[in-house]
């Protein structure tokens, strides 16, 4: 079992103040999320960490069941234009990797970060896992793992709404799974 006091100290040292602990069994995984990726996202098939370059929904459910502890991290941001979110996502995702590494080095060998957006580590993704330039660092987004972020955030009392334009503040979420 993870030592939450130690992990919370690390989270705060990394600048994370908006987060909630969650039993990974309560992370809502749903097939409709994958369909939204497939039939509604420009990154489908063009990002090495997005569908179809991720496991099937059933394997995603199984993956979460192998953990006893998770942290759902909240990130809020307002951007001027849709493309402005990419640099922000890249920065947040790199910091999540640093967090994962520090927790791993504490002895939590199963520590695994889930990015709050598509990978974005490279400004021009090659599109497949086989050609990925950062295979040790690439991580999927919650949606890529079929996580219903809306249902999961709402059950924890975290803010989330459907946005009608990019002038509205975004509430995005990433995860750190720990065992």
Secondary structure as UniProt FT lines:
FT   HELIX           4..13
FT   TURN            14..15
FT   STRAND          19..22
FT   HELIX           24..26
FT   HELIX           31..38
FT   TURN            39..40
FT   TURN            42..46
FT   TURN            48..49
FT   TURN            51..52
FT   HELIX           57..65
FT   STRAND          69..77
FT   TURN            82..83
FT   HELIX           84..105
FT   TURN            106..107
FT   TURN            109..110
FT   STRAND          112..115
FT   TURN            129..131
FT   TURN            133..137
FT   HELIX           143..145
FT   HELIX           149..155
FT   TURN            156..157
FT   TURN            166..167
FT   STRAND          170..178
//
